[in-house]
Amino acid sequence: MLSASASFSSAPFPLLSYRSMQTGYVLEISVESVEAAMAAERGGAQRIEFCSNARQGGTTPSDELLSAVRARVTLPILSMVRPRGGTFFYTDGEFVAMKREIEAAKKFRMDGIVLGLLGANGHIDVERSAQLVEQARPLLVTYHRAFDECSDLQKSLEDVIKTGAARLLTSGGKRTAPEALELLGDLVRIAGHRLIVMPGSGLHAGNILETVKKTGAREFHAGLSSLVPDPLNNLGAFEGEVRKLRAALTSND
């Protein structure tokens, strides 16, 4: 069992994901406004996670926001599909709503979907997640930090792979990724070429190089809320922090 306090450093899996043959790293920035998405693009982000209600962990953006961000941002945009905050166990009605939200993401030319479902037992809901992954095609799916609420992370990693998701966003079961670097490295190795494991939460220019070194990951996710709590009203500061983070990653290429 791989738990938040366990380690699989000796696991016989490749260190890097199947993106490891690429040059450089991928920086994904999470935002909840069109203006912040534009600032992130100017700052050097390579991909946007777009959501509403970030302080609730992110919910599905409105059709109006999806249309507006697509019109103003040229980067790949991954749209959150989450009908409400709170738990990741969804009713049948909420599951139907998630299907509609996936179709909206396609309509407004999003480049991918971000979602995560747990069963009533707190485990990955493989069956319903796989249904949404299939519906999202040809868009790729990132399975979000619902994963971090699971007690057995090794089993949950295998379950996420079974859903057909392309990527897993995780803080290694901790509040922030820097608290779980060794465990995140284990997840990267265990996933191998089967799934991109993307560390996220609490990352910034001051800790990204240690994260790169200790996890072997190639893709990284940041919202920078610990440094810029309100990006919409501090767009210059937000853009600057994205730029510093990107520069730190580039220095390690």
Buried (B, 14 or more C-beta within 10 A) or exposed (E): EBEBEBEBEEBEBBEBBBBBEEEEBBBBBBBBBBBBBBBBBBBBBBBBBBBBBBEEBBBBBEEEBBBBBBEEBEBBBBBBBBBEEEEBBBEEEEBEBBBEBBEBBBEBEBBBBBBBBBBEEBBBBBEBBBBBBEBBEEBBBBBBBBBBBBEBBBBBBBBBBBBBBBBBBBBBBBEBBBBBBEBBBBBBBBBBEBBBBBBBBBBBBEBBEEBBEBBBBBBBBBBBBEBBEEBBEBBEBBBBBBBBBBEBBEEEE
